[in-house]
Each structure stands twice: as C-alpha cells, then as structure tokens.
C-alpha cells in the first residue's frame, strides 16, 4: 500500500493525480486549535462501496462540511490508496460563507473487475477539531464491473428458496413457512462467469416467510453467490440488509468455507451447481447478528437452501396417500399424483412401518420389479386404491413412484387399520365432566372450572376441546376438532389407557353451559365422544369474547338516549401496551357519546360522536362517528346498535402535535389502515356492549379486529377486545388469565412486526345485509387452555387383495414479533 502526503492548494490544477512521496510522516499537535474551521465528513448520500458498470462515468462525489464558514479555505488532506495512479481527486475548497462543499473522485485508470480502496484524512489541527465527535476521514472502495441478466429462452427469473432467516427467527403464526421461495432476477459478472448476484432479502421474501404481507426494514442490498467453480460454490461473508429485530441489528451470513473462516480448506462445506440448480450441505451456512458480532448460528440446518437458475424446473414425483376408515371389509386409499409422477406400483405389508422401513422396502421392491410377484397392483393417475383382506390387523401400503421412462424417483407409504367385514373394532372410551371443589383453596370451584376425566383401552390418538354449547349448532365437529382441538400427548394417552387420566379445565364462566368434544382413534376407526356441563355461580359477560352472531335482538339494543346518558366503562386490550409481557384487557377509561347534528342531517339517521376509544388524550379531535343502526335503512338486515365510522377528513385528530389517523386494521392485512365502517357495536348482555368486525367487511374478506390510532410511522394505540359496560351493571371487565389465553392467537396476528403501510377507503354501504349474503360461519374457540393436571421388527408381506380405480369425480382429499430460534456455532472469521 502506498501512503501519500500532499496539500491541495487552490492554485493547483482542478484535479491532482496521486503520486509518490518519500516522507509520509505527519505529527499533529496535541492541543486543540481554538480557531480551527471544524471541517468534517458528514453522512454521505453517495455510497462508500462504489460499483459502476464499465460504460458509466468512473467518478463519485462526496460532501464535506465545516462549523466555521466565514473564510474561503482549501483543506489539506492525506490520502492512502491501494494502487498508484488510479484516483484523481478534486481539491476540497470552501468559498466565503459556504458551510458545505463537494468534491469529485474519478478513477479512469481503474481496471475492470478489480477493487481499489482509498482513504482521505484531514489531519491539520487548524482545519479540524481533533477531539470532536465528527468524522475527519473518509474511506471508500471502487469497482468497475459489468453485470448481465441470466436468461434461458423466455425465462428471465430464477428461484431462491431460503433457509437463512427461518433458521434464526420464527413467528407464532400458522402461516409461517421456514423455507420461503421467491422469484429473483439473477445477474452474472461479465468478466467472471459463475459469479452471480441477486436482490432477495426484502419484504417479498419476509412476506413469503410469514405467509402474509409484511413491511420490514431492508437496505435493498445485493447478495453474492460465487459459483465460478461449480463444485465449490459458496456465499461470501455479507449482510442481508434485513433488520427483523431492532435489538439484533442486521442479519449477516457466510458459507462455512476457508474463503470466509479460519479453517482447513479441506473442511470447507461447499455447495454445488449442477444442471442449473445450486444446493448447499446441511449446516453449511453460518449466520451472524450485527449486535452479536463474532458469534455465529447455524443456517441451512435442514439443507433446504436452494437456487434455481432461470428456465430450470424441478420435477415433482410426489404421490400423496390418504386412508379412509375401514367399512364393510374395505379400506380406500386416495392417491393424488403430482405432475411428473407417471405410475405408482405398490404392495401391502403387515404391521406399521416407519419411514426408514418403508424406504428400504421400496428400494427392495424396485430391485425386484421384474418379478411379477413383487407388486400387488399399480395406478397411473390420481384415484383410489381399494384394499380388501381376510384378517383384521394393521397394515402398510408401500408404493414405488416411477417417471415416464420407468425409473423409480420416489416412494410413498401409508399405514392403516383394517377390519374384516365380519369383525368389529369399537372405540372403547369413557369421557366426562364433573363439578368439584377439591381445589377451592386454589380458587377453582364449580363456578369457574370442571374436572375432565377419560379412560379407555387401546386408544392410539386423541384430540379434545371444550366449547360453549350454544356455539356448536350447525358446526362440523370433525372440522372443529381439526382446527381447534388439543391433541393428547404420549404421556396423557398412557394415562388414559391405564384408566387414570383427569385434568381441571379452568377459566370458565359462571352459570354457563359447555360441551366437551373428544375424538379418539384405536388405529382402526375414530369416534367423537361428548360430555355436557353447566357451571354454577353468576355469568360475567366480561369473561367472554363475542362474535356478531352473539348480538342480542334489535329490541334489546339500547336506545339513543341510553347511549348518550351513560358514561360507559371502557375495557379493551391495547396491543401497544408493553407494561406486561402479555397484553391484558383492562379498564382503559370512559367512553362518552354526544349528538352530531351536522352529520345526522346529512346521513338521514342518528349519528353520535363517540369519544374515548383510542385511550389517549387528544390535543384536538379524536371522535369516531357512531351511526345508530336500529331503524336506519342504510343498515337494513344488520343487527347491533352502532356502526363505527372514521374518515380521513371528517374524523381528524391531533396528538403530540402530529396529525393522527383513526382507522381500522384487518387480520388479513395488518400493515394497512382502513377508513369507513370498520366495527359494529352491539349489546351482548344487559349493560354490556361489544365491538366486533363489521360483517360487511367480513364479506369483503376484511376482518377488522383492531382500532388503530397513530401515523403512518408511529402507532399510539391499537385496541382490540373492546367492551363498553354500564357502570350500574359492571361485574368487572378485566379478563382472567385462562380466558386471556383463549384469544391470544388473534392478538398475535396483529402485533407481529406491525408497521402501518397504507391507508385505504372502504366502499360505502350500498344496501342491507341481504345484498351481501350471510356472514361466514365462525368456528367457536376451544376453551380447554392449559389444563391443570391431576429393536426394529421384520417386514412381513401381507396376503391382501387390491384393486385400483380412476380419479374420483370430486378428487381425493387427504400469521407479533420475530422470535430468535438460532442454534449457535463456534466459528471465527478470517
């Protein structure tokens, strides 16, 4: 490296080429010059890692500022470069009174594909504050390199399947996908075949990871893939540019290879590029958080990280098997073929095989595929396999999946219980709920809990749930347990089969009817058992979460006078309340309602100003419009007492000196804020009003569970579980812990990484409910939350009769915050 010292005086040429110097020494004084000009390098808008196409002008401009700016000055600098005669640097000149100036660095002699570095330092104490906090040096690098888009025929995009983010962060939503795959444009260096870059770590990838729209902090950086040697592909040490948790900083990553880490080259875990597909070994990518520099986590833990070049299509040879329960001596197995599977040859074996046994069995079958006795049947398209056997027992169907050339590509298997036509295998199970005061000392009585007991024989799996009896009418109970049920653990199954399973179900409401549903399987058939129970004590509406269907009739809704004359106790859950680890429904304050004669005259029906829903003291505004529903033709066919309405212009608010948005946020798009009719308010019990998503919004696919107050960059409050209570009827509106857990999932869907992104106007009501059709059915919630407690066998061929049928007419059927879940790795960068 060559170090140069020179002063750029104003009378020198406009550009000064970097040259040689024999004496680079400079010794600064130790005392601060009180008359120094305070020259410094501010935060730059130009990049300090400069990469330009060879066709672009080879220059970059940077800013310089000073704190004393009366005089005209030219600033002396020291420069260090990685190569001679590359950089031409303008002098740093301030005119009289100029606080900021710019200078240009050009590099016309830079060779294509080579990186050059330059450090510019101001060291003369007459020009800088030597002890100040501002930067008095600037370092940057330049690279002239061309990139071209990789294409294949008409295909211009490849695919990136990620196993970087999902190996260090997770989120408690059902839609979370740890291996998201997105389309990307792939560029190749014109001078380095196999050296690629993509832009992938952005909102689109995180949205695919979480399963719903996400707005994230991203620097939009290029990601480099070095595949110049197709047998030694690696990811250089680099940042994703993503910050998913502000406490962690940006996420960085690198392949576990000698190019990145201190290690023997032979120990490197390189990926490969074969037939247009880049893959990496499991645990071969290491992850680092900016705030934990030097500490690494394993990435690509399951070897799923993959890059497909444009035009590459991965064949799918999957055949999905789904069994039916035995009926009249027949078990039907639905086989669903993926696009590239051409045939599945199969046989049935005695016993229950695991995946390893099934894989070995399939390989043995394929080796002997020319033997006519190897397979018992085959199927060439989606359809149904009928299995008929002479003896009751457990079996496994194993299939070899072939491509159009007859090569085995995969296998499939399914285990099932078979009951002969003249035999029975009933589910032996007894379940029940009973009242007990055994745990009254812990606050559990027949008013708020029930003892759930069950015992049986040969039960292999079970799932259960406790539901409000009134909400089970017309509900598919199998679908309900699939969606909401709690599965038995292995330990609980053992207790059940040993005749001593029992737990306490807590958090129940007084004077309420509940139904326990329990579906159990003995490995042959399954059956749903039910048990009913009614608590003692007094019903407290505040312990419930309600839906639109729970609204009382129109005749039971409060009058306008009642609404206006009552200072309603307001209970809600503010998702922006971080005073406890888990948001709690608590008393926020008081909600009042007053006449709005101006809007009433325009609307043709009573409209009230509703104040207090945001839970904050506005400097001005803050009212929400409440359209009185009973008798209003606009809401014909709808039930409730008020339709809450916000408008960008008609419901303004000011808080902390900022123009504030009042709006509604749906489950389906937690980064969007909507104006219009977002929430309906209705009486659910005497003296209790509850806010539910507008049924009209639900029909449009928007479930407005949240009332938003804030700006497009800051959230002041985000309310849900909103309840207004007449003080004379108030039994307390704060949810107990067990009841809180019942509705925790809905809350998490809104709070995760929330950042408002856009505001949308909802269409006005164009007619009554009859014009939009009935509301979607809502599955009741499972109230059984956190109950309180009381060598490989050989494979034997089965003598089974099977037939295969074509496809059936209807076809066969078989989101908070990011949590850090990384596994640490001991590693040291080069």
N, C-alpha and C positions, 0 to 999 in steps of 0.2 A: 504494500500500500504506500502511496506517495503522499507526503504531507507538504502543503504549500502555505506560505505566509506572504500576503501582499495586501496593499491598501488600494481600494478603488477610488481614486480621486475624480472629481467632477470633470477635470480637463482631459481624462483618459478617453480612449475610444468608447463608443457606445457598448461594445462587447469586449470582454477580456478573456482570451483563451487561457486555460490553466497551463502553467508551465512549471519549470523546475526551480527549486530553491535549495541552497546548500545549508541554510540555517533556519530551521523551522521553530526555533525556540522563542517563546514569549513568556515573560513573567509579569503577572498582574500585580498591581499594588494591593495592599491588604486593607486599606481604608476606603470607605465609600466616598465617592466624589459628590459633594452636596449639590453641585451644578450639573450633574450628568443628565443626559437627554432622555433616559428611561426607554431606550429602544428595545423592542421585544418582538417575538414572532407569535401572533395570536393563533387561535384555532383556525385552521385552513379550510377553505371550501374546495380547493384543489386536492387531489389525492397525494399521499406521500409514497404510495406504491403505484408508480405510473406504468401503465401498459398501453402502448399505442400500436395500431396497425402500421406497417411499413409505408402505406400510402398516406398516412396522416402527417401533418406538420410536426417535426420532432422538437416540441417545446412545451413548457409548462410554466405557469405564472403563480407566484406566491405573494402573500401580503406581509407587510411589516408595519408596526405601529410604534408610536413614542408618546411619552407622557408630557414632555416639554416640547412645544412645537412652534415657538416663535421664530427661531432661526432657520436659515437654509443650511442643510448639512449633507455631507456624503459620508456614509458609515463604513469604517474599515472592518474587514472580516478576515477570518482564517477559513481555509477550505481544505478538506481531505477527500480524496476520490479514490476509487478502486482501480482506476486506469488513467493514464495520461492522455491529454489532448482529445478528450471526449466532450467535456462540458464547456459551454460558453455562457458566462453569467453576467447579466447586466449589473451595473453599479446600483447600490441602494442609495437613492437620492431623495431627500425631502425638500420641497420648496418652502418658502416662508409661510408659516401658519398651517402647514399640512400636518395633520395628525396621523394619516395613514398613506402609505405608498405601496406600489407593487414593483416587482422586478421579474424578469423573464429568464428562465434557464433553457437553453437549447442544447441539443445533442445530435447534430447532423452526422457525426462520425460514428455513432453507435451502430454496431453490427447487429443484424437481425438474429434473434434468438439468444442474445447474450444479455445478462443482467448487470447493470452498473450501479454503484452506490455513490452518494455524495453527502458530506456533512458540511454545513455552513455554520460558523460560530462567530459571535460578536464577543470579543474579549477585552477591548479597551474600556477601562472603568469610566472614562469621560463620556462614553456613549450608553452605558448600561448601568443598571442598579445591580451590583454584584451579589447583594444579599436579598434581592427581591424574589417574589414567588413566580415571576413571569419567565417564560422560556426565552433564552438568549441564543439558542441554537436550533437548527432545523436539519433533519436527516430525511433523505428520500432515496428511492431507487427507481430506475427506469429500465424498461424492456420494450424493444421493438419486435413485435411478433404478430404474424398473421394467423387468423383462425377461419376455418371454413366449416359450414354446416354439413354434418354427416347425413347423407340420404341413401336410400335404396329404392330405386324405382320412383314411385309416387310417395313413398313413405318418408316423412321428414322429421318424425319424432320417435324416440325410443322410450323405454320404460325404466323407471327407477323404483325398485322395491326396497324399502328402508328397514333396517334393523339396527339403527343407531339411537334414535330418540326413544323408541319403545323399550330399550334395554336400560335406560336410566330414569325415565319418567313414566308414570302411569296416571290414570284418572279414573275415578269411580263412576263410570257410566257404562251402560250395557252395550253401547255402540263402539267402545274403544277397540281399535284394531292395531295390535303391536307390529304388524307388517304392512303398513300402507304402501300402495303402489300408485304412482302418478306418471303421466306422460311428460317427457322432457325433450328439449332440443339439445342435441349433443354436438359439440364443436371440436374439431381436431386442429392442432397446431400445424400450419402449412410446412414448417421446417422439421417437425418431429412427428412422423407417423406413429399413431398409437398413444399420443399424449392428448388427453381429452379434458374438456371442462363442460360443466352444466350448471344451471341455476335451479336448485331443487329445494333448499331449506327455506321455505317461505310459508305463507298462510295456507296455500293449497295443500301442501304436504301435511301440515298440522291438522287441517280440516279432515283429510282422509284418515289421519291417525285417530282423531276423536270421534269421527262419524257425524259431525255437524259443523256448521260454519264457525270458524274461529278467527279472531283478529289478534295477531301476535306481533311482538317486537322483533323485526328482522332487518339486517343490514343489506340484504339482497346481494350476497357475495357469490363469486364463482367457486364451485367445488371441482377440484382437480383429481383426475384418475390417470395414473401413469401405467399404461399398458403397452409400452414400447416393446417389452419382452412379454409375449402372450403367456408364458409360463411363470412369470414373476410380476404379476400385476399387484400394485399397491396404491394405497391412498396416502399422499404426503401429509405431514402434520399441518393441520389447517383448522380454521374456525368455520362452524356452520353459519355464523352470523345471527343465530337464534338465541333469544333470551326468553325462556319459558318460566323462570322463577327469578325475580329480581335479586333475591339473596344469593343466587348461584352465579349470576353473570352469564356470559355466552358459553355455549357448549362447543367444545373442540374435539377433534378426533384424529386418529392416525392408525395406519396399519402397523401390526406388530412385526416390524422388519428392521434389518440393520440400517437401512437408509434413515430411519426415524429414531431408533433407540440404541442404547449401548448394549450390544449383544453380539454373539457369534452369528456370522452371516448364515451358517447352515441351520440355525434355529429359527430363521425367519418364516413367518406364516404368510406366504404369498398366495394371491388369488390367481385365477386363470381366465384367459379369454379363448373360448372355443365355440366355433360355429355362431359367432355373434353374441354369445352370452358370457358375461363376466360374473364369476362367483368367487366367494371368499370362504376359507375354512371357518368352522365354528370358533368363536372366541379369538378371532384374528384381528379384530378392530378394537382399539383401546380409546376410551372416552375421558375427557378432562373438562372440569368446570372452571371457568375463569377465576372464581373466588377461591378455588382449591387447587391452584396451580401446582403441578408436580405430583398430584395424587390422581391415580387413574382407575377407571372402572372397565369391566369387560363389556364389549359390544359384540354384535352379531353372535350372541350366545347360542342361538339355535341354527346358525348357518343359513339364515333366510335372506341376507343382504344380496341383492342381485341387480344387475344392469343388463337390459336388453338393447342391442343396437337397433336402429331403425330397420323395419321390414322383417325383424325376427319374430316368429310366432312359436310359442312353446306349446307343443301338442298336449292335449288333455285326454288321458286314457282312463279317467275315473269312471267307475260304476258304483253307484250308491245303492246299498241294500237296506230295506226296511221290512221288518217282520210284522205279521199280524198275530193275534192271539189264536190259539187252536180252536177250531169249530167244526164239529161233526167229522172228526178224524182228518182234518186238513189244516195245514199252516200255509198261508200265502206269503211269499216274499216278493216285494216290489223291487224291481231292478231298474234304475234310472241311468241311462248311458250318457256320458259326455260326448262331445262332437267327434273325437278321434278314436273312440273305442269301437271296434268292429264286431267282436264276438267275445262272449264270456263262456268258457267251458267250466263245469262245476261238478262237485260231488259232495255228499253229505257224510259227516263223520260223527261218531258217538262222542258225547261229552262236550264240555265248554272249552274251546281253545282260546288262548290269548293271542295277541298279535304276533309274537315271535313264533309260536307253534303254527299259526295259520300261514305265516310267510314261508317257513320251512316246508310245510305240507304243499303249498302251491308250487314251490320250486321242484319238489319231487314229482308232482303230477306233470309238470311241464316236461321234465326229463323223460317221462314215460308216456308222452302224449300220443305216440304212435300205437300204443297198446289199446285196443278197443275197450278194455275193461277199466281203464283209468278214470274216465269221466262217466257220470250218470246222465248228463244232458248238456245242452248248450242253448244260448239265447243270443240273438244278433241285434236286438234293438230293445228300447225301453219296454218293459212288460212285466208279467207276473209269473213267478215260478211256484207251482203247487207241490208241496211236499206231503206225501202220504206214506205212513209207516205202520207196521203191525204192533209196535210196542211203545207204551208211554215212556218218555225219558227226555233227557237233554241232548241236543244235537248242535252241530255247527256246519253250515254250508260254506264251503271254500270255493272261490272261483278264480280261474286264471284268465286275465284280460289280454286279448290279442289285437294287434293292429291289422291293417288290410293286407299285409304281407305274411301274416301268420306268426309274427314274432311276439312273444309274451312281453308286455310292457308294464304290467302291474298285477295286483291281485285284490280281491275283496272277500270279506267274510262276515257272517252274522251268526250269532248263537241264538237258539230259541228253545223253548219248551214245547214238547208235543204231547198231546193227549189223544189216545186212541178213541175211536168212535164209541166203543162200549165201556169207556173208563171215565173217571171223574178226578179232578184235582182242585177241590174247592179251596178258597182262601179262608184259612182258619184264623180269625181275628176278632177280638172284642175291644171296643173303644168306648170311652165315656167321659163326661164332665160331671164334677160334683162340687158342691159347696163345702168349704171347710174354714174353720177359724184357727187351724193348727198354727198358722204363722201370724196371728193377730199381733203378737209382740213386735213384728217387723212391719206392721201397717197393712198386712194383707188379710182382707176379710171377704165375706161373701158379697160385700158391696162392690168390690173392685178387682176380684180375682176369681179364678176357678182352678180346680185340680184336674189335670188331663192325665188319664191313665189308659194304657193299652197293653194287651198281651195276646200272643198268638203262637203259631207253630210254622216253621219253615218259611218265614217271611224274608225275602231277599232284598227288597227295596220298598221304601215307603216315603210318602210326601204328605204334608198336612198343612192346614191353615184354619184360622178362626175368623169368622166373618159375622157382620151384623146380619141377622136373619132377614131383615126387611130388604136387604140389597141382593138377595140371591134369586129373587123371582126372575125367571126367564134367562138365567145365566147358564152357559155350558160349563158344568162343574169340572170336566176334564181340562178344558181350556183354561179355566180359572186356576186350577192347581198347577198347570204347566207354567202359567205366567207368574203367579203369586205364591205358590206353595213353598214350604220349607222342607227340604229333604232330611230324612233321618241319617244320622252319622252311623258309622260301623259300630261304635260303642252303643248307641241307642238301639240299633237293631238287635244286638246281642242281648241287651236288657229286655227288649220286647219278647224275644223268643225264649228267654229264661223266666218270663212271667212276672217281671218286676219293674216295668217302665212307668214312671209318673213324673210330671213336672207341674209347676204352678204357672199359669198364664196370668200375667198381671196387666195393670193399666187399663182395666175395663171400666165402663161407666155404670153408674147405679141405675137400677130399675130398667135394664135393657136386655133384650133377647139376642143370644148369639148362637151360631151353629158351627160346630167343628166338622170339617171335611177331612177325611184321611183316605188316601188311595194307597193300597198295598198290593204287592205282587209276590207270588210264590215261585216266580220263574216260569210259570206256565200261563196263568191268567192273572188279571188285576181286577180289583173291585174297590168301589168307593163306599166307605162306611161313614155314617153321620151320627152326631150326638148334639142335642139341643140343651140350652142352659139359659136361665134368666137370673140376673144379679138382683140382690136386694138393695135397699137404700134409695137415694134420690138421684134422678137423672140430671146431669150437668151438661148443657149444650156446649159449654166451652171446651169440653174434653174431646170434641169431635172435629173432624174435618168434613166439610159438606160439599155436595155437588149440586148442580142446577136442579136435578130431579128431587132434591130434598126440600125445595121451597114449599112453604105452605100455600094453600089455595089463595086466590085473589081476594076473597072475602076476609082472609085472616092477615092480610098485609096491612101495615099501619097507615093511618091517614096522613095527609099533608100536615095537618095541624099537629099530630103527634110527632112527626119528624122535626118540625120547626121548634116545638116547645121543649124538646128533650136535649139536654147536654149529654150526648152519648159517651159512655166509657169506651175508649178505643183500644182494642188489643190487636197486636199484629207482630209479625216477625220481620225484623229489618236485617236483610242479608249483609248489609254493610256495618252491622254492629259487631265489632270484634272484641267486645268486653268479655266474652267467654268463648271457649273452643268451639262449642256448638251453638248456632243461633237459637234463641229461645223466643217463643211467643210470650210477650209481656205487655203490660199496660204502657201504651205509648203516650196517652194523654186523653184529650177530649175532642170529639168531633161535633161541630155545630152546623146547622143548616138555616139559611135565610132565603127570602124571596129574591128572585132575579126578574123583575118586571119587564125589562127590556128584551131579554131572550125569550121569556114566556110569551110576549106579544108576537115575536117572530115565529116561534115554534108551534103555536096553536095548542099548547098544553103546558101544564105547570112545570117550571124549571127552577130548581133551587141551587144556590151557591153552597157547596159542601167544603168546609174548611177543616184542616187538621189531619188530612190523610197522609201527608208527607212526613209528619212527625218532626218538623223543624219550624222555627220562627222566621218567616219571610220578612224582608225589608219592605216588599210590596207584592201584591197579588198573591198567588198560591191557591186560589179557589178552583175547584173542579165543578163542572156542571152536573147536576143530578136530574135527569128527565124522569118525571113521575110516570110510572108505567100503567097503573090501573086506569082504564077509561081513555087512554091515549091511542088513537087509531094507528099511529106510527108503529106501535108495538103490539098490534092485534095478534093474538095467538101466543104471545110470550108471557111468562109469569115473572113475578118479582115486584119490587117496589120502586127501585131506581135503576136507570141505566147511566153509568158514569161516563162522562164525555170530556175529552180535552181537545184543544185546538191550538195550533201554533200562534195564532194572533189573538184569539178570544180568551184564552186562559194563560196570560203571561204571569211571570213570577221573577222576582229578583232575590238572590241570596248571596251573601258575601260579596256584594257588588257585581255579581255576574248574572247575566240574562239566563234564566233557568228553564229547562224543559220539564213539562209534566206530561207523561205518556205511559204507554203500556208495552210490556215486553213479553213475547210468547216463548213457550218452551221450545218451539221448533227453530227459533232464530234468536238466541239470547244476546246477540250483538246489535239487534235492531230495536228502535223505539217507534211505536205507532201512535198516531193521533186518531181520535174518533171514539166510538163506543167500545171500550175495552173490557169493562167489568159490569156485571149485573149484581145488584144488591137485593136480597130478599129475606123475609122472615123465615127462620128455620125452627123457632120455638118462641114461646111467649116472651117478648122483650129482647130477643136475640136476632140481629141482622148479620148476614154473612155475605162476603164478596166472592163471586165465582166468575170464571171466564165467560165472556159474552157468548151465548150459544150461537149467535150469528157468526162470530169469529171462528168458533169451532168448526162450523160448516165450511168455512173458507180455509180450513187447515191451520188455524192460528189459535193456540190455547193460551190466552192471556192470563197467566197466573201471577204476574208481577206488576206492581205500580212503581214506575220509575220517576225519580226526581234527580236532576243533575244537568250536566252539559255534555257535549259530545266527547269531552276528555276527562270528566270527573263525575263520579257518582256520589250524590249527597245521601240518598236513601233509596232502598229498593224493598218495598213492602210486599209481603205475601201472608196467607192465612189471616186475612183481615176480618175482624169481627167488631160490630158495634153493639153495645149492651146498654139497655135501660138500667140506670143505677138502682132503681127500685127492685129490679129482678136479678141483679148481678150476683151469681154464685162464685165469681172468680173466673178470670179468663185465661190465666196462665196454664199452659199445657204441662201435665206431669211428664217425667222423663220417658216413661214407657209409651205414652201417647205421642211424644215428640218423635220417637224412632219410627213410628208407623208411617210418617210422612216425610222422613228425611230424604228419600230418594228424589222427590220432586224439588226439594230445595237445592240439592247438589247440582241438579241440571242447570240451574240458573247462575250459581255463584262461581262456577269454574271459569277461571281466566276471563271474567266478564270485562268487556270494554265496549261501550256504545260505539256503533259504526255508522249507522244512518238512521234517518227519521222518515217515516212513511205515513201517508194519509190513507186511512181506511175509507172504503166507499160508504156513502150514507145508506141508511135503511131504505130499501125500495119496496118493502111490503112486509107482511106479517110472517110468522114462523111457518105458516102453511106453504109459503112460496119457496122455502129453503129445504123442506123435508125435515124429518125427525132428527133430533140430536143423536150423535154417536153414542152407543151404549158404553158406559163406564164400568170397568171391572172393579168390584169392591176391593178394598185393601185388606191384606192379611194382618190381623191384629195380634197374631202369636209372635211377638217380638221378644227376643232374649228371655226365654222361659227359665224359671229358677229351678234347678234340679233338687227334686227328691232323687320235596323233590318232584320235577315235572312228570306228569303221567304220560304214558304212551298213547299214541293216537290210534284208535281202532276204527276201521271202516264200518259204516252203518249200512245195513241192507235196506235202503229206502227207495220207494218208487217216486219218481218225479216227472213232471211234465212242464213245459214252458208255453206260455201264451203270449200273444202280441200285446202292444200297448193298449191300456185301458182308455176308454173314451175321455175320462176326466183326468188322466195322468196319475202317476203314483205319488204318494207323499210320505215321506218318512215321519252423554252423554250424551264448579269448584276449582279446586286448584290442582295443578300437576303435583303428584307425589313422587319423590325421589326413590327409586327402587333399584339403583345400580348395585352391582357386585364389584367390590374393589379388587384391583390387580396391582401387584408390586412391579413397578416399572420406572425407568429413568430415561428421559430424553437425551439425545446426543447434544 
